[in-house]
Structures are given as C-alpha cells and as structure tokens.
Amino acid sequence: MPIRVALIATALLAATAPAHAAQRLEVGQSGVLHTTALACPTLDGMRAVLQTAKADFEAGVAKGAAEGCKSFGKGTEVFVVEVPNAVLACVRPKGEKACVWTAQDRFHATD
C-alpha cells in the first residue's frame, strides 16, 4: 500500500524533525521527490495523521484515507507554495491544481 509506505517515512521524519531544520525550503522553489511521500490536502489533516500514527500506526493509515491524503511517487516534480515551519511544506505536484502538505525531507530543491 503506497499510503502505508509514505506514512512510515513521514512518521519517522516527525520523530527526528530538529535534525532537518537546516534544510528548510523556500516559497517559489521547484523540487523533485526523492522517495515516496504522503501528502494531505490540509495542514491540520497532515498533523492529525501524524499524531494518530504516533499512537496507533493502523489508525494513522485509516486517518490518512479519511483525510483524503494520498501518496506521490519518487521523481514527482513539485513547486513550493507555503513553508510554515522547518518540517512541513505545502507543495503543488506537477499536474495538480492545488498544493498538498507533506514533509520537507521527502524532496530536494532543483533551483
């Protein structure tokens, strides 16, 4: 299940967030996913999925589906729309109309 794999990777990031603070991305940058990434339509939804997964991974997977989250595969091109903190960012995957919330360490900037 792609959402399951993406949630595992994202949950691991949430546990090690301070180590990634130096990699903060900027609005307007383009990038590419270097691994599968879980992405949710809202910031609150993403936070709820991560919080639920901390306590019960299977419930986190179900919460992800309920929040409308989906996974994007390695190599997906993205555009950074919003960066409220050093862990999460709202990015617009190529071909999508709206941005989705995901972990910043799932992609690297290409510009």
SULHULIN-V772573 format. One record per pair of residues at least 6 apart in sequence whose ideal C-beta (glycine too) atoms are under 8 Angstrom apart, sorted by the first residue. I is the first residue (numbers start at 0). J is the second residue. D is the distance in Angstrom with one decimal. If there is no record, write none. Layout:
I/J/D + I/J/D
//
This chain:
0/60/7.4 + 1/35/6.2 + 1/69/7.8 + 1/70/3.9 + 1/72/7.5 + 2/37/6.4 + 2/60/6.2 + 2/63/5.3 + 2/64/6.7 + 2/68/6.6 + 2/69/6.8 + 2/70/5.2 + 3/60/5.5 + 4/35/5.3 + 4/70/7.0 + 5/35/4.9 + 5/36/5.7 + 5/37/3.4 + 5/38/7.9 + 5/70/3.9 + 5/71/7.9 + 6/37/5.2 + 6/48/7.0 + 6/52/5.8 + 6/56/7.4 + 6/59/5.7 + 6/60/5.9 + 6/63/5.9 + 7/56/7.9 + 8/34/6.1 + 8/35/6.6 + 8/36/7.3 + 8/37/7.3 + 8/102/7.6 + 8/105/7.1 + 9/36/7.3 + 9/37/4.7 + 9/48/7.9 + 9/49/6.6 + 9/52/8.0 + 9/101/7.3 + 9/102/5.0 + 9/105/7.5 + 10/49/6.3 + 10/52/4.8 + 10/53/7.0 + 10/56/7.4 + 10/59/7.1 + 12/19/6.9 + 12/86/6.9 + 12/102/4.5 + 12/104/5.4 + 12/105/7.8 + 13/49/4.9 + 13/53/7.4 + 13/86/7.1 + 13/102/7.6 + 16/85/7.1 + 16/86/4.6 + 19/85/6.4 + 19/86/6.6 + 19/103/6.6 + 19/104/5.1 + 20/85/4.2 + 22/85/7.7 + 22/103/6.3 + 22/104/6.5 + 23/82/6.6 + 23/85/4.8 + 23/103/6.8 + 24/30/7.0 + 24/79/5.2 + 24/82/5.7 + 24/88/5.7 + 24/103/5.5 + 24/108/5.9 + 25/79/6.6 + 25/82/6.6 + 25/108/7.9 + 26/79/5.6 + 26/80/6.7 + 26/81/6.4 + 26/82/5.9 + 27/78/7.8 + 27/79/6.4 + 28/78/7.6 + 28/79/4.6 + 28/108/4.7 + 28/109/7.8 + 28/110/5.9 + 29/76/6.9 + 29/77/7.2 + 29/78/5.5 + 29/79/7.5 + 29/108/7.1 + 29/109/5.0 + 29/110/5.1 + 30/76/7.4 + 30/77/5.1 + 30/78/7.7 + 30/79/6.7 + 30/90/7.2 + 30/106/4.3 + 30/107/5.8 + 30/108/4.8 + 30/109/5.5 + 31/74/6.3 + 31/75/6.9 + 31/76/5.4 + 31/77/7.0 + 31/106/5.9 + 31/107/6.7 + 31/109/5.7 + 32/71/5.9 + 32/72/7.0 + 32/73/5.6 + 32/74/6.4 + 32/75/4.5 + 32/77/6.7 + 32/105/5.6 + 32/106/4.6 + 33/73/6.4 + 33/105/7.2 + 33/106/6.3 + 33/107/5.8 + 34/73/5.6 + 34/105/5.9 + 35/70/5.5 + 35/71/7.2 + 35/72/5.8 + 35/73/6.1 + 35/105/7.9 + 36/70/6.5 + 36/71/5.1 + 36/75/7.7 + 36/101/4.8 + 36/102/6.8 + 36/105/3.7 + 36/106/7.0 + 37/45/7.9 + 37/48/7.3 + 37/63/6.5 + 37/68/5.8 + 37/69/7.8 + 37/70/5.6 + 37/101/6.5 + 37/102/7.7 + 38/45/7.8 + 38/68/6.3 + 38/69/6.4 + 38/70/7.2 + 38/71/5.8 + 38/90/7.6 + 38/92/7.5 + 38/99/3.7 + 38/100/6.3 + 38/101/4.2 + 39/45/4.1 + 39/48/6.2 + 39/63/7.1 + 39/66/5.3 + 39/67/6.9 + 39/68/4.0 + 39/99/6.3 + 39/100/5.0 + 39/101/7.6 + 40/66/7.2 + 40/67/5.1 + 40/68/7.4 + 40/97/7.1 + 40/99/6.0 + 40/100/7.4 + 41/66/7.3 + 41/100/6.6 + 42/83/7.0 + 42/87/6.7 + 42/89/7.1 + 42/100/5.1 + 44/66/3.7 + 44/67/7.0 + 44/68/6.6 + 44/100/7.2 + 45/66/7.7 + 45/68/7.3 + 45/87/6.3 + 45/100/4.1 + 45/101/7.3 + 47/62/6.1 + 47/66/6.4 + 48/59/5.7 + 48/62/4.9 + 48/63/4.7 + 48/66/5.9 + 48/68/6.1 + 49/59/7.4 + 51/58/5.1 + 51/59/4.5 + 51/62/4.3 + 52/58/7.4 + 52/59/2.7 + 52/60/7.6 + 52/62/7.4 + 53/59/7.6 + 69/99/7.9 + 71/77/8.0 + 71/92/5.5 + 71/99/7.9 + 71/101/7.7 + 75/92/5.2 + 75/93/6.7 + 76/92/7.1 + 76/93/4.1 + 76/109/7.9 + 77/90/3.9 + 77/91/6.5 + 77/92/5.3 + 77/93/7.1 + 77/106/5.7 + 78/90/6.4 + 78/91/4.8 + 78/93/7.8 + 79/88/5.8 + 79/89/7.8 + 79/90/5.5 + 79/108/7.9 + 80/88/7.9 + 80/89/4.7 + 80/90/6.3 + 80/91/5.5 + 80/98/4.0 + 81/88/6.7 + 81/89/4.0 + 81/98/6.7 + 82/88/4.8 + 82/89/7.7 + 82/103/7.5 + 85/103/7.1 + 86/102/6.4 + 86/103/6.2 + 87/100/5.7 + 87/101/7.0 + 87/102/6.2 + 87/103/6.6 + 88/100/7.3 + 88/101/6.7 + 88/102/7.9 + 88/103/4.9 + 89/98/4.0 + 89/99/6.8 + 89/100/5.2 + 90/98/5.8 + 90/99/6.6 + 90/101/6.2 + 90/106/7.1 + 91/97/6.8 + 91/98/4.5 + 91/99/7.6 + 92/99/6.9
//
